[in-house]
Amino acid sequence: MFTGALPEAHGIRAYEKPLLGCATLFDAVVRSGRKVALAAVKDSSVDRIFRRRPLDYFDEPYDPEVTTRATALVREDRHDLVVAYPQELR
């Protein structure tokens, strides 16, 4: 979803967490001069595969902290895009 590419292009074909080198939504937003914040559960796939990009990363221990962090980031209004990535399905 964040790459807009098929597995053949981004390289993820199994449940693994490689650092992605392909272009992503985050790269496009940063190139346009905007700031991105990514709040995710520590060591989750989204926390790991988009690293080494000029984003503000917030890794939290559990879903409630991700939600709290993302809510605070939206309220602070310092980022143009805030992505929250909790892990648990409800």
C-alpha positions as CSV (number, residue, x, y, z in Angstrom):
1,M,0.0,0.0,0.0
2,F,2.8,2.5,0.8
3,T,4.8,1.7,-2.3
4,G,2.0,1.4,-4.8
5,A,4.0,-1.5,-6.3
6,L,3.5,-5.2,-6.7
7,P,5.7,-7.7,-4.8
8,E,7.9,-8.1,-7.9
9,A,8.8,-4.4,-7.6
10,H,9.2,-3.9,-3.8
11,G,10.6,-7.4,-3.1
12,I,8.4,-8.5,-0.2
13,R,7.1,-12.0,-1.1
14,A,6.8,-13.5,2.4
15,Y,6.3,-12.3,5.9
16,E,9.6,-10.5,6.5
17,K,10.8,-7.0,7.4
18,P,13.5,-5.9,5.0
19,L,14.5,-2.3,4.7
20,L,12.7,-1.2,1.5
21,G,14.8,0.6,-1.1
22,C,12.0,1.3,-3.6
23,A,10.2,4.6,-3.8
24,T,7.3,5.0,-1.3
25,L,4.5,7.3,-0.5
26,F,6.7,8.7,2.3
27,D,9.5,9.6,-0.2
28,A,7.0,11.4,-2.4
29,V,5.6,13.5,0.5
30,V,9.1,14.4,1.7
31,R,10.2,15.4,-1.9
32,S,7.2,17.8,-2.0
33,G,8.7,19.6,1.0
34,R,6.3,18.2,3.6
35,K,7.0,16.5,7.0
36,V,6.0,12.9,7.8
37,A,5.5,11.3,11.2
38,L,5.3,7.5,11.5
39,A,4.0,6.0,14.8
40,A,4.1,2.3,15.0
41,V,4.5,-0.6,17.4
42,K,8.3,-1.2,18.0
43,D,9.8,-3.7,15.6
44,S,6.5,-4.1,13.6
45,S,6.9,-4.3,9.9
46,V,6.0,-0.7,9.3
47,D,8.4,0.4,12.1
48,R,11.2,-1.4,10.4
49,I,10.8,-1.4,6.6
50,F,10.7,2.3,6.1
51,R,13.7,3.3,8.2
52,R,16.6,5.5,6.8
53,R,14.2,8.0,5.3
54,P,13.9,11.6,6.5
55,L,10.8,10.9,8.6
56,D,10.1,11.4,12.2
57,Y,9.8,7.9,13.7
58,F,7.9,7.1,16.9
59,D,8.2,3.5,18.0
60,E,5.9,2.6,20.8
61,P,5.6,-0.6,22.9
62,Y,1.9,-1.3,22.3
63,D,-1.2,-0.2,20.3
64,P,-2.6,2.2,22.9
65,E,0.7,4.1,23.0
66,V,0.7,4.3,19.1
67,T,-2.8,5.8,19.2
68,T,-1.9,8.2,22.0
69,R,1.3,9.3,20.1
70,A,-0.5,9.7,16.8
71,T,-3.3,11.7,18.4
72,A,-0.8,14.0,20.0
73,L,1.1,14.5,16.7
74,V,-2.1,15.5,14.9
75,R,-2.9,17.9,17.7
76,E,0.6,19.4,17.6
77,D,0.1,20.1,13.9
78,R,3.8,20.0,13.0
79,H,3.5,17.2,10.4
80,D,1.7,17.2,7.1
81,L,1.2,13.4,7.2
82,V,0.8,11.3,10.4
83,V,0.6,7.6,10.0
84,A,-0.4,5.4,12.9
85,Y,0.3,1.6,12.6
86,P,-1.2,-0.4,15.4
87,Q,-0.8,-4.2,15.2
88,E,-3.8,-5.7,16.9
89,L,-7.1,-6.3,15.0
90,R,-10.3,-5.6,16.8
